[in-house]
């Protein structure tokens, strides 16, 4: 049994949260110091991932608890990738 398979949904979670972190950090860096911009990007990435899971579990009722955990892992991986790329770019 593989804990984290490369499914289309997980790749979308990872890339979406990475893009949220990168775009938010890049825009915020114009007005704020670099570390605050990165913190804002991470915060927005976390909020987006949690909101998506709440919608899936309680409104759509499509996710199981195990599937939700895998989505959270994909979100965290995306946030880490976004922070690394943002830090390198900014």
C-alpha positions in Angstrom: 0.0 0.0 0.0 1.5 3.3 -1.1 0.7 6.2 1.3 1.2 9.0 -1.3 0.4 8.1 -4.9 0.9 10.6 -7.7 -2.7 11.2 -8.5 -4.0 14.1 -10.5 -5.8 15.5 -7.5 -2.7 15.5 -5.4 -0.6 17.1 -8.1 -3.3 19.8 -8.4 -3.2 20.4 -4.6 0.6 20.6 -4.6 0.8 23.0 -7.6 -2.1 25.2 -6.4 -0.7 25.8 -3.0 2.8 26.4 -4.4 1.4 29.0 -6.8 -0.6 30.6 -4.0 2.5 31.0 -1.9 4.7 32.2 -4.8 2.2 34.8 -6.2 1.1 36.1 -2.7 4.7 36.4 -1.6 5.8 38.2 -4.8 3.0 40.7 -4.6 3.4 41.3 -0.9 7.2 41.7 -1.2 6.6 44.9 -3.1 5.0 46.5 0.0 6.4 44.4 2.9 9.7 43.0 4.1 10.6 39.6 2.6 9.9 37.5 5.7 6.5 39.0 6.2 5.7 38.4 2.5 6.7 34.8 2.8 4.6 34.4 6.0 1.6 35.9 4.3 2.0 33.5 1.4 2.3 30.5 3.7 -0.8 31.7 5.7 -2.8 32.1 2.6 -1.7 28.7 1.2 -2.7 27.0 4.5 -6.1 28.8 4.5 -6.8 27.8 0.9 -6.0 24.1 1.6 -8.1 23.9 4.8 -11.0 25.7 3.2 -10.9 23.3 0.2 -11.0 20.3 2.5 -13.9 21.8 4.6 -15.9 22.3 1.4 -15.1 18.8 0.2 -15.9 17.1 3.5 -19.0 19.0 4.6 -20.6 20.5 1.6 -19.7 18.1 -1.3 -19.3 15.1 1.0 -16.9 13.6 -1.4 -13.8 13.2 0.7 -13.1 10.5 3.3 -10.9 11.2 6.3 -8.0 9.3 4.8 -8.3 11.1 1.5 -8.4 14.4 3.4 -5.1 13.5 5.1 -3.5 12.9 1.8 -4.7 16.2 0.5 -3.3 18.0 3.5 0.1 16.3 2.9 0.0 17.4 -0.7 -0.9 21.0 0.5 2.1 21.0 2.8 4.4 19.7 0.1 3.1 22.5 -2.2 3.7 25.1 0.6 7.3 23.9 1.1 8.0 24.1 -2.6 6.4 27.5 -2.8 8.5 28.8 0.0 11.7 27.5 -1.4 11.0 29.0 -4.9 9.7 32.3 -3.4 12.8 32.6 -1.3 15.0 31.9 -4.3 13.1 34.4 -6.5 12.6 37.3 -4.1 
